[in-house]
Amino acid sequence: MLTPLPRILITAPKSGAGKTTLTCALMGALRERGLRMLACKCGPDYVDPTFHERLGAVRRLNLDAFFQSETLMRDLLAHAGRDCDIACIEGAMGYYDGVGTTTKASAWDVARITDTPALLVLDARGACASLAAQVLGFVAMRTPSHVAGVVLDHASAALADKVAPVIERECGVPVLGYLPHDETIALPSRHLGLVLAQDLPDLDEKLACLASLAQDCLDVDAILALAQAAPQLSSSGAWPLPPCLDAHESAPVIAVARDEAFCFYYAEELELLEDLGAKLAFFSPLHDENLPDGASGLFLGGGYPELHARELSSNTAMREAVRAALAQGMPAIAECGGFLYLLERLTDDDGTAWPLVGACPGGAERKPHGRFGYIELETQGAGLLGPAGTALRGHEFHRWEADDTGADVLARKPESERFWHAGHHTPSLYAGFPHLYLPGSADVARRFVHACAAWGAQRKDATCTCTL
């Protein structure tokens, strides 16, 4: 089936080269025009989408050719883009940077699969005609390159006026504006990338400034025209997936940790659990004293528990509630930060070790080198995720290391001979540093929902028996 969805992909030659700044500026300008926006991020990124939400995106979505087949990517994009006026897709790393030294799962790969025009952001500091050489290289490396326009970052109006004719003459690609150098609109970083949107008290002022700059310095009409010229999106129509529960199974309540310490979730992942028949109940390990009423499953995503170790440790009521639920066999997925929360202790940046849940052995502390990037996973025995040999894909992104990472899941680096043990896996628990991508492993998601439903029914039967 074909879906009319105007779309544009924002990319750059490397990380830290202005993609997020331009994306925020453009989205701010589009919001002022009253457009309903779908915000997408290439790759396994949880942080940039928090900025997209603050800019009024109707929905958000990660597009990742490592996790998603080409059909699944187009299906997800078509479904998420329903009733949206435009999809703004922010790239990751450099345009052609994918798995290892390949272009697989790069921003270009996303542009290729979704047939999306790309807007290339170039840092114009200290260069003039050489900027045209960069554009020419990006245009020539793949056919089609999908590069449909250029924006100059850290540029003045005078420099843009000089350089634009050179780029357009030498490369045949239009220059559609510039953004001036302005430290007041810089977005700060922390050890896993940008600081989360909710942690910046002056963010709304920065975003308003970026939107104003976009109106003044970008040819927003021309960028919109590029997006509207994108071909209709081809999809199979197979998404969303149907519910997986049988007639005798009640919808399980899955408790999802979401607060300042736990916030790394894919939007489409949470929607998938709901589509399969689960009900999501959000709670805060920092501020709440107990799990949500009726919870029969637990999802502890990643985030920054290391920045809140003292507060998490001080909430003894919640720690006890989580420990008791896991001891009783409540099905649970705990990824990265969620895994750290389940350890016996977590050492913060000041060197203080704080006691935590204690459902997994050992502790964790910051190390000079963390793990970053895509991985291929294989379960070593049967458990919550599936039988022995269940293959999944995930990614690791952390600077804290655990004493005991678990030997029940084997992780391999794509395009490499490297492998290591990376998770605890039992009939009721997956806990490890690897972040999973459930939409790409729908059978795993179904098993999790079924397990939560079964545990909830068992608890209900036990309660009824005790009452009688």
N, C-alpha and C positions, 0 to 999 in steps of 0.2 A: 504494500500500500504506500501511497505517496502523501507526505505531509508538507504543506507550505509553512516553512519556518525560517524567516530571515535570521542570519547568524553571521558572526564575525569572530575570528580567533586573534587574540593579541599575543605576540611572541617577541623574542629578542635573541641576540647572539649568545647570551649566557645568563646565569642566575644573577640577581642583584642589578639588573640592567634596566629597570623601569617598567616591567610588565604590570606589577600590581598598581603602581602609581597611575599609569595610563588607563588601566581597566577601571580603577575607581573614578578617575576624572570623566571618562566616557560614560560610565553608568550614572554618574551624578547628573551629567547633562541630559541623558536619556530620561532619567526620572523626572527632571524638570519639564520635560515634554509630555509627561503623563503616560509613558510607554510601560507596558507590563513586561518585566524582564525575567528571563531564565538565566541564572548565573551558573556557569560551569567552570570547573578547574581541571586541567590535565594532570594526571598522575595522582599519587597517594598523598594528598595534601588536605589537612583538616583546618589549617589556620587561615589561609586566604579566604575560604568561604565565609568566615565570620565577618570579614569586611564586606563581602558581597551582600550578606543579609542586612547589614546596617544601611546599605544603599537602596533598600527597598525591593530586592529581588523577590519575585513571587515564589520561586522555588530555586533550589540549588542541586547540583549534580556533579559527580566526578566522572570524567571520561578517561579511561585508562586501557590501552590496548594490551597491557600485560595481564590484567584481570578479566577483561571483557573480550569475547569474540567480536568480530566485526558486526555480526547480526545483532548481538546483545547491545553493543554500543549504540547502534542506530535505533534499536527498539527503545532503549532507555531515553535517548535524546528526544525521540518523537513523542513519547509518553509525557516526559517532563515538560516539553515545550507546548503541550496542548494549551490553547487559549492565551499563549504569550505572543507579544508583538515582536520580540527579538531575543535571541540567545547570545549572550556575551561569554566567550570561552577564553579563559586565561591560560596560557601555556605554562610549561614547567621547564626549568633549566634553559639551555639553548634550543633553538627551533628543531635541530636535527639530533639532539642528544636523547638517546633511548637506552635500552638495556645494554650494558657493557659499552662496546664501541660501535654498536649498531644504531640504526634509526628506528628499530622496533620499539613501539610504545612511546615514541617521541611526540612532541606537539605536531610535527609534520605528519606523523602517522595518523593522528586524530583528524587533522585537516583532510588527509587523503581519504580516510574511511568515511567521513561525514560530508565530504565535498564542500568544505567551508573555506571562504576567502580569508587570508591571513594579513594582519596589519603588523609590520615589522618595526619595533622600537629600536632606534639607534642612539647611543650616547654620542653626542656631537662635540664633546669637549676635546680640544686639541686636534681637531681634524677638519678637513674641508672636502676637497675632491676625493680624498681617500674613502670618504663615506660611500661614494658611488661604487668603489671597488668591493666594499662589504656587501652592498645590495646585490651587485652582479654575481658574487659568489653564492649567495643564498638563492638567487633566481636560477642559477645554472646547475646547482648540485643535483636536483631532482626535477624530472619532468612528469607531470606538472609540479611546480613548486608551490602553487596556491598563494604565493606572495602577491598581494593585490594592491598594497599601499604601504607607505613609509611615514612614520612620525619621528621627528627629531627631538630627543630629550636633552635637557641641560643646554638648550639653544636660545639664542636671542632672535627677535624678529628679523634683524638685519642679516644674521648668519643664515637663517632659514630662507630668506629671499635670495641669497647668493647661491646656496647649495642646491635648492630645489630644482632649478633648470638643469644643473649638471646631472643629478640623479635621473631625472626624467628623460634627458637626452641619451645618456649612456646605458640606461637600464630599462627604459620603457615602463617604469613604475611610478605612479603619481606620489608626490609628497603631500600629505593631507594635514599638515600642521606641525606644531612644535609645542613643547612644554618648557618654560624657562627654569633655570636653576633657582631653587627656593628652599632653603633649609627648614623653613617653618612648616612645610608640608611633608617633610621626611617621616617615614614610618619606622619606628625603632624595632630592633630585633632582640631575641633572647636565644638560648642555646638550641632550640628546635625550630628556629625560623623567626618570623615576625611575632611581635607581642600580639596576643589575642585582642580582637576588637574591643571586647568588653573590659579590657584592662587599661584602656587609654581614655582618661577622662576628657581630653580635648579632641577626641576623634571627630565628633560631629563638625567642629569648627574646621578641622583639616579637610574633611570631605566636602564641606561647603566651598572652601577655597579652591579645591581641585575642580569642582563642578563649574565654578566661575571661570577658572583658567581654561577649561575645555571649551566653554562657550566663546571665549575671546580668541583662543589660539589654535583650536582644531576646526577643520572643515567637517562639522558634525553631519551636515546634509550629505556630503560625499561619502562619508563612512557609512551612513544609513543606506545610501544607494548601493554600496558594495554588498552590505548584508542582505538587502532585499533582492539582489541579483543572484544570490545563492540558489542552486537548483532545489527543487522540492526534495525533501528527505525521504529516502526509500527505507521502509522498515517492514518487518514481518507481521506486526500487530500482535505478537505473542506476549507482550508485556502490558499490564501486570500479570503475574502468575495467579492461578486460581487458588482458593483455600485448600489446604492439605488435610484438614481434620475430618475424621469419619463422623458419621451421624451420632455415635455414642460418646464422642469426645467433646467436652466443654472447652470454650476458648480459654486458654491459660493466660494469666496475668504475669508478664515479664517485667520485673523491676529493673529499670535502666538508671544507672548512676549519672546524674548530670548536675554539675555545679562548677565552681571555679577550679576544682582539682581534676574533674573528669568531664571532658567535653569533646573528645575525638571520636566522632561517629560519622559515617557516610549517611547522608539523608536518605538515599535510595535503599540502604541496608535496613534502616528502621521501618521504612515504608514496606519493605518486603516482608518483615516479620508480621506486620499488621495485615498485609494482603493474604498471608498464609493462614491467618485466623487468630493470631495472638492479640492481646490487648497490652499496650505499653503503659506502665505507671512510672513516672520519673520521680526520683528521690535524690537527696543530698547526703552522701556520707559525711560531709562536713557539718551540716546543720540539723539533720533529722536524727531522731533517737531510735527509729525502728524502720524496718522495711515496709513498703506499702501493704495495706490490708489485702489478704487473699493472694499475695505473690506466690507463684509456683515456679518461678525461674528468675535468674539473675544475669544481667549483662553489665559488666564493669569495663567500660572502654578506657582508652588512653587519655592522657592529659598531662597535668603537672603536679602529681601528688608530692613530688620532692620539694616543691615550693610551699606546701601546706602540711608537711609531715607533723608538725607540732599540733596543729588543730585537729588533724585526722586522729592522731593518737589520743588527744584529750577527749574525743567523743567515744568514751568507753562503751556507752549503751549501744551505739551502732556497731562497733567492732564485735561486741558480744553477739548481737543479733545476726550479723553476717556469718560469724564463726559457727553459731548454732545451726543456722539454715544449711550451711555446707556440710556440717557433720551429719545432718539428717538426710543428706542426699539430694538437696535441691539442685537441679541442673543449672550450671553456671558457665558462662564464657567470660574470661578475664584476660584482657589484652594489654600488654605493656604496662601503662600506669595502673590499670586494674590488677595486673599480676603483682606489681610492687605493693599494692594495698593488702594483698593476701599474705605477704611474707611476715615473718616473725618481727622484723624490725627494718626501718628505713633510715639511713644516715643522710642528714641534710648537708648543705654546702658548708655549714659551720662545723661539721664533724660530730654533731650530736645524733646519737642513734635513738630513734623513737620506736617504741613497741607498737605493732599494728595487729592485723587480724590473726596471724599465725596459722592459717590453713595450709600454707606451703612452707617448707623448711628454709631456714637461713635468713639472710638479710641482703641488703643492696647498698651500694655507695657509688659515688661518682668516680669514673675512671678517666684517664687522659684521652682515651679513644673509645668512642661508642661504636655501635653498628648502624649502618644506614644503607637502605636500598632494597630492591626486590629480592625475594627468595622463593624457592620451591619447597614445599613441605610434604612430608610423608609420615603418617602415623605408624608407630612401631608395634602397636597392639590395638585391640578393639577398645572403643570407648565412645564418649558422647558424640564425637565428630564422625564416627563410622568405624568400619572394620579395619583390621591391620592392613596397611598398604594404601589407605585412603590418601589420595593426592590432592593437595590444595595449593593455592598461591597466596602469598602474603608479602608483607614488607616489615622490616625492622627500622626503627628510627628512635634511638635512645642513647643517652650518655651515661646513664646509671647501669651498673652491672650487678648481677645477683650471684651469691655464693653457689646456688644450686638452680640452674636454669631448667632442670627437668630433662630426663633422658627418653621420654615417651614419644617425642616428635623429632624427626631429623630434618634439618634445614640445609638446603644447598643453594649456592650462589649461581644464578644463571650465567652461562658463558664462562664457567670457571670450574675448577676441580675442588673448590673449598666446600666443606660441609661441617656442621656442628650440631649438637643437641640443643633443642630450643623449646621445650615445653613439657608440662605435666598433663597427662591425659588419662582419665579414669572413666568409668561408665557414667559419671555425673558431672565431670569437670574438665574443661580445657583452660589452662592457665600458662601463659608464656609471654615472652616479649613480642613474638610475631603478631601483627595486626592481620586479621583475616578479611576477606572480601566476600561476604555471604551471597550477594547477587550473582557472583561468578561461580559459586558452589551451592547451587540451590538445594541439592540433596542434603547437604550439611545443615542448611537452614531448616529444612523440613524435619530432619531428625531432632534438632533442638526444640522446635515447636511441639512435636509429638512427645518428646521426653518431658517437657514442662507440663503438658496436658496430663500425661500419665502420673506424674508426681503429685499434681494437684488433686487428681481423682483419688489417688491412694490416701492422701492426707484427709480428704473429705470423708472417705469411707472409714478411716481410723477414728475420726472425730465422732461420726455417727455411731460407731460401735461402742465408743467410750460413753457416749451420752445414754445409750440404751442400757 
